[in-house]
Amino acid sequence: MPLLELAGIDLAYGTHRIVEHLSMQLDKGRIGCLLGPSGCGKTTVLRSIAGFEHIAGGEIRLDGQLVSSTAVHLPPERRRIGMVFQDYALFPHLSIIDNVGFGLRGIPDAQRRSRVAELLELVGLPEQGRKFPHELSGGQQQRVALARALAPKPSLLLLDEPFSNLDVELRERLSHEVRDIIKATDTTAILVTHDQHEAFAVADEIGIMNSGRIQQWDTPYNLYHRPASRFIADFIGQGVLLPGRVLNDHQVGVELGTLNSVIPVECGAGCDSCARSCPVEVLLRPDDVVHDDASSVKARVVKKAFRGAEILYTLELGSGARVLSLVPSHHNHAIGEMIGIRLDVDHVITFHEHSEQAAHAQAGNRPKYVNG
């Protein structure tokens, strides 16, 4: 039985529908994430799980118990849910010890002190307990907020854009720390963010939201390599859609050569058979296009973005189409230079010209490059 289950929930403000028929499940000990652009409804879903919003349809169950429906609404304080807010929401007049122990009132003092000390040690702030929030950095305040949320041992932890107020470097480091802390306490959690790097760093499973719906609930690996729609392919990572044509049930031809697949290629709506030269678009990620001086296929460098260990090149093909290639930065080519490239694709993802759905073909072996 999943610890959290949302079954076809609807959420609306007046006549404006925010979320429609949204369903998801999360097992105990797993970290889930709702990822999507601003305004897609992800924070509203989080608030409905917490009990701050009433749902207009469907059901929410927590550890098998019905907590939300059109007829039932268990108040937030009875759901055993911890929450970490975007602005931390620490009490400025209380010490760090008292902030962390705020939800532990009513238990013996010795037990309370022990639990607070345990959590401050866990979040790496054992010597900061006597300080006040304004005396700590943003990253330290975030860890205090996490410790406070974990103190009552909630059945579910919710994190609402928890890193948005931090600088990029601290955000990346803290996201890994937060995952480690959540896993160390065997807590089930849901993160809401618009930043895919945060989602990938923290979550075991991610739901991509758009216009009030989850378009794909999957692992970070599958979202990147096996996107279920054009929106997800565009939202996750970088890449281009290169025109291609289905050659037969196991091959797709593009300007750069032929991609072979063990699983039959499905070209989408509108074709009875994938052996009819159906026009498709093939998703190519920057890591699918490999710089190779020995290759006879050349492309012109039209843009370059230095990223330290790597350079992201935008390359123009003979047809004028462009692809991206992520290359070790010691291969430093000039704008306008012709360089050799080849394909090295593990997952062939095709989209029919008039379909939003992706057709997946996972290669059993790396595709062969054939000069076309």
N, C-alpha and C positions, 0 to 999 in steps of 0.2 A: 504493500500500500504506500503511495507517495505521501510525503509529509505535507506538501502543499499541492492543491488541485484547484485550478480555475476551469470551470466548465461552461463555455458559451456565455461569458459575462458581457453585459452591455452597460455603458456608462454615458450619461448625458447631463448637460447643464441646460435645463429648460427643454427647448425643442432641438437644441444642437447636440447631435450624437458625437461623442468623443471616442468611444471604443465600441466596436461591434463584434459580437459573437467570438470573443477571444478565449482561447483555451490553452492551457499549459499544465505541466506537472513537474514537480521537483522532488527528488528522493532525499531522504535524510542524509546529512553530511555533504551534500553537493552544494556548489556555489553556482547560481544561475545569474544571468544578466539580461536586462531589457535594454537593447541598444537601438538607437534610431535618431533621426534629426529632431530638432526642436519642434514641438507642437504635434508630435505623432501620438501622444497619449500615454507615454511610458510612466511619467510621474503620477498621472491620474490612476493608473493601474496599481502602482505601489501604494498610493494612499488608500485605495479600496481594500487592499490586502491588510493594511494596518488598521482599517476600520474608520478612517477619517472621512471616507466617501461612501454613500449608499449606492448600491448597484441597481440598475433598472431592469436587469434580466440575468438569468443564469445563476450559478452557485459558486461559492468559494468555500472549500473545506480545508481545515488545518488539522493534521494528524487524525483524519477521519471524521472530525466534528464539523458540522455545518455552522459556519460563522457568518455567512452573508448570503442572502437571497432576497427576493422581493417581499418575503414574509418574515425573514429572520435577519437581525442585525446585532451581533454580539459587540458590545462597546470595546474600544481599543484597549482599555485597561484590563480586560478579561481575556485577551487573546494571547498573552505571554509572548509578545513580539517586542524585540529591541529595535531601535531606529537610530541611525546616524544621519544627521541632517547636513545639508550643504554648508551652512554657516556654523556648524558644530553645536550651537545652542547651549554652550556651557554657562553655568551660573557665575557671573563675574564676582559676586560677593562671597563665594564659597571657595575654600582651598581645593586643590586637586584631589586630596583625600576625600573631602566631603562631596565633591562632584561625582567621583567614581562610586561612592557609597550611597548616593542619593536614593537609588531604588532598592536599597537593602534595609530600609527602616522597618522595625518590627522584629528583627532577628537579634539574638544576643550580641552584645558589643564585641566580645572576643571573636565570635564567628565573623562578624562584619569586618573587623580590622584585618583578620586573616585573609578574607576574600579580596579586600582592597589591595593589600600588600601583594597577594598573588598576581593580581591583574596588572598592577604597576610594574612588577617584574616582567610579566609577559610582554608588555608593550614597550619595554626598555626605558622606563621612567622611575626606577625605584627610589631615586634620591630627590624627586621633584614634588613629593606629596604635600609639603608645607607651603608651596608656592601657590599663586593665584593665576588664573588663565592669562591675564595680560602680561605676565612675566615669562610666558612660554612662546616659542615660535609657532608658526602656523602648522607645521608638521607635527609638533609635539601636542598642540591642541587637538589635532585630528585623532591622535592616538589616545588621548584622554577621553574623547567622545566615544571612541570604539570601546575602551575599557568600561566606561559607564554603561554602554548598551549591553555589554556581555555580562556585567556583574550579576544580574538576577538569573543567569543561565536561561535565556529565552529559547523557546522552541524554534524560533525563526528570527533572523537578523535582516533588517532592511537598510540599505545604504543608498541615499538619494544624492547623486552627483557629489560624492564625498571629497573629490580631489580638485574640484573646479576652481577653488580659491588659491591653489598652490602653483608655484612656477613649474615649468616643464620638467626640469631635472628632478626636483623633489617629488613631483607627481609620479614619475616613473619608478623611483626608488620606493616610495611609500606604498604604491599599489602592490608591489611584490611583498612588502612587509605585512600589509593587511591580509593578503591571501594566506601567508604563513600563520598569522595569528588565528584567523578563522579556522584553518585546518587543524591547528594545534588544540583547539577547544572542541573539535568535532561539531561545529555549529553549522546549521543549514542557513544559507544566506542568499539574498537577491540584491544585486547591484543595478542601479539605473544610471546610464551615462549616454552621452552622444559621442564619446571618444572611443574609437575601436581599439586603440592601444591599451587603454585602461581595461576594457572588456577582455581582451586577449590575455592580459597579465593576471587578471583576478579570477575569471570565471571558468568553470568546467563546461558549462552549456550556455549558449547565447540565443536569445530570440530577437531577430531583426524585425523591428516594428516600423510600419508605414501606414499613415492614415487610419490609425486605430485598430490595426490588425497585425498579428504576427505572421510574417511572410515565410519565415523558416526558423525552426528551433533545432539547433544542431551544435556540434562541437566547433571550436574555432577553426580547426583544420578543414572540416567539411565546408564551412561557410566560405573559406578562402578558395578552396580547390574545387568545390562542387556547389556553387551558388544555384539556388532554385529559380531565380528570376533575374532579369536584366537589372532591376533596381538593386538587388543584393550584389551582383557582379560589379556594379558601379560604386556602391556604397562601401564595400569591403575591399581594402587594398587598392592597388592601381592596376591598370591594364587597358587594353584596346580590343575592339571587336573588328577582326579582319575578315573581309568577304571571302567566302569559300563555297565549295560545291561538294555535295555528297557523291563520292565516286561509286561506292557500293556499300553493303551492310557493315563493312569494317574499315572504310577509309574515307577521309575527308581531304580534299585538295585545297590548298591556299597558295598564295603567291610565292611563299617561301619553300613550298614543297608539299609532300603528302604525309598526313598523320595517320598512322595505323593504330587500330584499336581491336582488342580481343572481343569486347562486348559490342554488339551491333549499335551503330550510331542511330539515334532517333532524331529525325530532323524536325519533328514538331507537327503542328496542325497543318493540314492542307495537302499532305502527301500520303498516298496509300502505301508506298514502299520507299525506303531510303536508297534504293538502287536507281532512282529516276533522275539523277543529277539535280536534286533539289538544291536551290540556293540557300545558304545558311550564313551565319556570322559566327566566327570562332573566337572564343575568349583567349587572349594571350597575355599572360602576366609578364612583368619585367624579368623574372627568373626563368621564363620559358625561352627567351631569346638570348643566346649565348654568344659572346664575342669570341671569334675564332679566326686568327690570322690566316690559317690554312684553307679556310672555306672559299669556294669560288663565288658564293653569293655575297654581294656587297651592298652596303647601305650608307647613306650620307648622314653625318652628324649635323643635326639642325639645332639641338639644344643640349645643354648639359647642366646637371645640378650636383655639385660636390657635396658628399655626405660623410667625409672623413675616410673611412675604410673603403667606401664605394662611391662610384659616380653613376647617377641615373641619366642615361643618354636617351634622347628622343631621336629616332632614326627614320629617315625617309627612304622608302623603297622605290624601285623603278617606276611603279605605277603612280607614285605620289602619296600612297597610303603611308601612315606612320605607325611605328611600334616603339615600345619602351624596352630598354635593356639595362639591367643592373650589373655593373662591371667593377671588379677590384680597381681601386683608385690609382694603382701604379700604371694602369693602361690609360694614360692621359692624352686623349685625342682632341684635336682642334675642331672648332666649328667649320663645317664644310668638308672635312676629311672623309674619305671613303674607308670603311672598315669591313672586315669579313664577319659574317654572322651565320649561325645555324640554329635550328630548333632543337630543344631538349625538353619535351613536354611529358609530364607524368599523367596528367588528367586532361582529356579532350572534352571541352565544354562547348556545345554548339547551341545557337539560338536560331529558330526559324525566323525568316525575315519579318513575318507578321505576327509572331507569337511572343508573349512575355515570359513564357516558360523556357527553362534551359533543358536541353537534352544532354544527359551525362553519358560519357563513355570512359570508364577508367581503364587505362592501358595496363595489360598484364606485363608488358615489357616497355621500355622507353621507345617512343615512336621513332621510326627510321626517317632520316632525311633523304629525300630523293629530288635531285635537280629537276625542275620542271621546265 
